[in-house]
Structures are given as structure tokens and as C-alpha cells.
């Protein structure tokens, strides 16, 4: 105690590491009533996802966001794919914003909004690749202007 003491290990712990060590006594001391704590069968904590975990959430589950957009493109007779760099960029945006996996949908919707509006005007049977340049907004997915249907 006092000046010059070595820092306690708890000060250097990440939030996820500290939450993993929480006990029922800690929860009661925090202010929850023992009757409620006694009804909690398991206490567990979740660690924040890293970039690789966010990429997994984007691409691996049965109803992953990437697969949903690929299905939308298939309904317009087009094919969509994402490069690994694009997935890394999307995960990086989620990490920068601190939104985790729940914020991935909002990030992808922001990126894909204009693309989805322009898709019906594109030629059927086309293949589109979204890379990190499209994610960053430095390149458009559709290179040419959509053809007007009135012409």
C-alpha cells in the first residue's frame, strides 16, 4: 500500500479476464439480493471477439450476413462474393467502432444500401466481387452506370 508498490495484477487485467473471475459473493456484494443470485444456475462471462471471431460470425453460420446478401443477389440472377480482405475490413470497422458482432449488420447495411438499390438495373447473370476497396468507399461495385429501362 502506498507509493512505490508494485501494481496489483487486477489493475493490469482486461475487462474480460476480470469478469471471468466473478463469483456469487461478488455479485451479492455488488448489490443483488441473495434470493436472486441463488436462482442463477451458472455465472459465465463472454470475452470480446477479435477480428478473426468477427470474420467467423460474418461468414460461417447457416444464416450468416454474407450468405444473406448472396441469396439476395441470387434472387436477381447475379452472383456475389466477398474477398477475405473485405471481411477483414468489415471486422476492423466493427472493432474501431466498438460495436462487436451485433454491429456487423449495421456496417454491412450501410455499405450495401446503394448497391442493393442499383442491383435490379444491372445485367442479369453478372458476378460481383466486394473487396476492401469497395468497403472503404474508394471503388464502386458497379463500374458502369445502370442502364435505364425506358431506353
BAFILO-595397 format. One record per residue (C-alpha): x, y, z; residue in three letters. Coordinates in steps of 0.05 Angstrom, whole numbers, plus 5000, padded with zeros to 4 digits. Example, Ala and Ser with C-alpha at 12.3 -4.5 7.8 and 13.67 -1.06 7.14 Angstrom:
# BAFILO-595397
5246 4910 5156 ala
5273 4979 5143 ser
# end
This chain:
# BAFILO-595397
5000 5000 5000 unk
5025 5069 4984 unk
5075 5097 4934 unk
5127 5054 4902 unk
5087 4989 4909 unk
5084 4941 4852 unk
5018 4945 4814 unk
4966 4894 4833 unk
4951 4842 4780 unk
4878 4863 4779 unk
4897 4932 4754 unk
4930 4902 4692 unk
4873 4855 4676 unk
4829 4864 4616 unk
4754 4870 4630 unk
4740 4801 4601 unk
4793 4769 4646 unk
4765 4804 4707 unk
4693 4784 4692 unk
4715 4711 4684 unk
4735 4711 4758 unk
4668 4738 4785 unk
4637 4695 4839 unk
4567 4694 4870 unk
4596 4731 4931 unk
4619 4787 4886 unk
4550 4793 4856 unk
4518 4796 4925 unk
4569 4848 4947 unk
4553 4889 4885 unk
4481 4894 4909 unk
4439 4837 4881 unk
4396 4802 4932 unk
4418 4732 4951 unk
4350 4703 4933 unk
4360 4724 4861 unk
4433 4702 4858 unk
4414 4634 4885 unk
4367 4624 4826 unk
4423 4635 4776 unk
4448 4565 4760 unk
4511 4587 4723 unk
4551 4650 4722 unk
4591 4659 4658 unk
4626 4716 4623 unk
4638 4729 4550 unk
4703 4755 4522 unk
4700 4807 4467 unk
4711 4779 4397 unk
4775 4793 4360 unk
4780 4805 4285 unk
4781 4730 4268 unk
4720 4717 4311 unk
4681 4773 4276 unk
4700 4745 4208 unk
4673 4678 4230 unk
4608 4710 4252 unk
4603 4743 4183 unk
4614 4681 4142 unk
4606 4614 4178 unk
4536 4608 4210 unk
4480 4578 4169 unk
4445 4646 4164 unk
4508 4689 4163 unk
4502 4761 4138 unk
4546 4747 4078 unk
4503 4688 4058 unk
4440 4730 4065 unk
4467 4782 4016 unk
4490 4727 3969 unk
4419 4699 3969 unk
4391 4769 3953 unk
4438 4774 3894 unk
4417 4704 3871 unk
4344 4727 3871 unk
4366 4780 3819 unk
4403 4726 3778 unk
4471 4752 3799 unk
4529 4724 3839 unk
4562 4760 3898 unk
4627 4743 3933 unk
4668 4777 3987 unk
4744 4775 3987 unk
4779 4757 4052 unk
4806 4828 4054 unk
4734 4855 4052 unk
4714 4811 4110 unk
4775 4835 4149 unk
4757 4907 4133 unk
4686 4898 4158 unk
4711 4865 4222 unk
4761 4922 4230 unk
4705 4974 4225 unk
4667 4937 4280 unk
4728 4936 4324 unk
4742 5011 4312 unk
4670 5029 4330 unk
4669 4981 4389 unk
4603 4950 4367 unk
4624 4877 4365 unk
4584 4824 4329 unk
4517 4860 4340 unk
4541 4919 4299 unk
4562 4879 4239 unk
4493 4882 4207 unk
4491 4958 4211 unk
4560 4963 4180 unk
4543 4917 4122 unk
4475 4951 4111 unk
4510 5018 4106 unk
4559 4991 4055 unk
4507 4952 4014 unk
4450 5003 4014 unk
4466 5037 3948 unk
4489 4972 3918 unk
4422 4938 3932 unk
4384 4997 3901 unk
4426 4994 3837 unk
4426 4918 3831 unk
4359 4910 3794 unk
4384 4956 3739 unk
4447 4913 3726 unk
4453 4858 3674 unk
4427 4791 3698 unk
4478 4735 3706 unk
4534 4781 3727 unk
4586 4765 3780 unk
4606 4817 3831 unk
4664 4816 3880 unk
4666 4861 3940 unk
4736 4876 3963 unk
4767 4922 4015 unk
4767 4980 3965 unk
4691 4976 3960 unk
4685 4971 4035 unk
4728 5034 4043 unk
4686 5071 3991 unk
4745 5081 3944 unk
4715 5039 3889 unk
4644 5028 3864 unk
4619 4957 3857 unk
4582 4972 3792 unk
4633 5002 3744 unk
4584 5029 3693 unk
4522 5070 3703 unk
4458 5028 3706 unk
4420 5024 3641 unk
4354 5059 3641 unk
4295 5013 3627 unk
4259 5066 3586 unk
4312 5067 3531 unk
# end
